[in-house]
Amino acid sequence: MATLTSANSVLMLAVAGIFPSPQQLQGYATDDAFAANDVKPVEAVMGVDGRLSAGFTPYPTEIDITLQADSASLAIFDTWKTVQDTAREVFFANLTITIPGTGQKYACTKGALTGASPMPAGKKILQPRKYQITFESVTASPV
């Protein structure tokens, strides 16, 4: 029987023009490995007469990935950011997240690097670094 551990999850990231072959991310932070932020697929407004109107609106999905300060995968994100900064262009990525504990796989397409921690915070030990990728779509399927 599967457990709810995140330890056996696998994240594979490919960045067009930089890392065309998917790279397996490693060295996640203990308490904050990866997370998808809540989305808002419907815009709802209330008229002055108390009647609710609502409509679907396309929405992006932000996924945060947090890596330990000594993760080898930091080089992937640092390279991605450096190439973007140098070219002054956006390089889009695709991400696949496999979570055996829930039997789910997520295909994340056309993601832009929208947040990056430039260096670890210096505390008792060096702190994890967080990256945010904003995806056009995230689709779930069984493994």
C-alpha positions as CSV (number, residue, x, y, z in Angstrom):
1,M,0.0,0.0,0.0
2,A,1.3,3.5,-0.9
3,T,2.0,6.0,1.8
4,L,1.7,9.8,1.7
5,T,5.4,10.5,1.7
6,S,6.8,13.1,-0.6
7,A,10.2,11.4,-0.4
8,N,9.6,9.2,-3.5
9,S,8.2,12.0,-5.7
10,V,10.0,12.7,-8.9
11,L,10.1,16.1,-10.6
12,M,11.5,16.2,-14.2
13,L,12.2,19.7,-15.6
14,A,13.0,20.6,-19.3
15,V,13.7,24.2,-20.4
16,A,13.5,24.9,-24.1
17,G,16.8,26.1,-25.5
18,I,18.7,25.4,-22.2
19,F,17.9,21.9,-21.0
20,P,15.9,20.3,-23.8
21,S,16.2,16.9,-22.1
22,P,14.3,16.6,-18.8
23,Q,16.5,17.0,-15.7
24,Q,15.5,15.2,-12.5
25,L,15.4,17.7,-9.6
26,Q,17.1,16.6,-6.4
27,G,17.9,17.9,-3.0
28,Y,14.5,19.2,-1.9
29,A,13.9,21.2,1.3
30,T,12.6,19.0,4.1
31,D,9.4,20.9,5.0
32,D,8.7,22.6,1.7
33,A,9.7,20.6,-1.3
34,F,7.1,21.6,-3.8
35,A,3.7,23.2,-3.8
36,A,1.1,24.5,-6.2
37,N,-0.6,27.7,-5.2
38,D,-4.4,27.9,-5.3
39,V,-5.9,28.9,-8.6
40,K,-8.9,31.1,-9.4
41,P,-10.7,29.4,-12.3
42,V,-13.9,31.5,-12.0
43,E,-14.5,35.2,-11.5
44,A,-17.6,35.8,-9.4
45,V,-19.2,39.2,-8.7
46,M,-22.2,40.2,-6.8
47,G,-24.6,42.9,-8.2
48,V,-26.1,45.6,-6.0
49,D,-29.4,43.6,-6.2
50,G,-27.7,40.6,-4.5
51,R,-27.6,38.5,-7.6
52,L,-24.4,36.5,-8.2
53,S,-22.8,36.4,-11.7
54,A,-19.8,34.2,-12.5
55,G,-17.8,33.2,-15.5
56,F,-14.8,31.0,-16.3
57,T,-11.6,32.8,-16.9
58,P,-8.3,31.2,-18.0
59,Y,-5.8,31.1,-15.2
60,P,-2.1,30.3,-14.7
61,T,-0.8,27.9,-12.0
62,E,2.1,28.8,-9.9
63,I,4.3,26.0,-8.5
64,D,6.9,26.7,-5.9
65,I,10.0,24.4,-5.7
66,T,12.3,24.7,-2.7
67,L,15.7,23.2,-2.7
68,Q,18.3,22.8,0.0
69,A,21.2,25.2,-0.1
70,D,23.5,22.3,-1.2
71,S,21.2,20.8,-3.9
72,A,23.0,20.0,-7.1
73,S,19.7,21.1,-8.9
74,L,20.4,24.7,-7.9
75,A,22.7,24.8,-11.0
76,I,19.7,24.1,-13.2
77,F,17.7,27.1,-11.9
78,D,20.7,29.4,-11.7
79,T,21.6,28.6,-15.3
80,W,18.0,29.1,-16.4
81,K,17.9,32.5,-14.7
82,T,21.3,33.6,-16.0
83,V,20.5,32.7,-19.6
84,Q,17.2,34.6,-19.4
85,D,18.9,37.6,-17.8
86,T,21.6,37.6,-20.5
87,A,19.2,37.1,-23.4
88,R,16.5,39.3,-21.9
89,E,14.1,36.7,-23.2
90,V,11.7,34.2,-21.5
91,F,12.7,30.5,-21.8
92,F,9.7,28.3,-21.2
93,A,9.8,25.0,-19.3
94,N,7.8,21.8,-19.0
95,L,7.6,19.9,-15.7
96,T,6.4,16.5,-14.9
97,I,5.6,15.6,-11.2
98,T,5.1,12.0,-10.3
99,I,3.7,11.3,-6.8
100,P,3.6,7.5,-6.1
101,G,1.9,8.1,-2.7
102,T,-1.3,9.3,-4.4
103,G,-0.8,7.5,-7.7
104,Q,-0.9,10.8,-9.6
105,K,1.2,12.4,-12.3
106,Y,1.0,16.1,-13.2
107,A,2.0,17.5,-16.6
108,C,2.9,21.2,-16.3
109,T,3.3,23.0,-19.6
110,K,4.7,26.3,-20.8
111,G,6.1,27.5,-17.5
112,A,8.0,30.8,-17.0
113,L,10.5,31.3,-14.2
114,T,8.7,34.0,-12.3
115,G,10.5,33.9,-8.9
116,A,14.0,33.0,-7.8
117,S,15.9,33.2,-4.6
118,P,19.3,34.5,-5.6
119,M,21.2,33.0,-2.7
120,P,20.6,31.1,0.5
121,A,19.9,32.9,3.7
122,G,22.8,32.6,6.2
123,K,21.5,31.4,9.5
124,K,22.8,28.6,11.8
125,I,23.0,26.6,8.6
126,L,22.4,27.9,5.1
127,Q,18.7,28.0,4.3
128,P,16.8,26.5,1.3
129,R,16.2,28.5,-1.9
130,K,12.8,28.8,-3.4
131,Y,11.9,29.1,-7.1
132,Q,8.5,29.8,-8.6
133,I,7.4,28.7,-12.1
134,T,4.1,30.0,-13.5
135,F,2.5,27.4,-15.9
136,E,-0.1,27.9,-18.6
137,S,-1.6,24.5,-17.7
138,V,-1.3,21.7,-15.1
139,T,-3.0,18.5,-16.0
140,A,-3.4,15.5,-13.6
141,S,-3.5,11.9,-14.6
142,P,-3.1,8.5,-12.9
143,V,0.5,7.1,-12.9
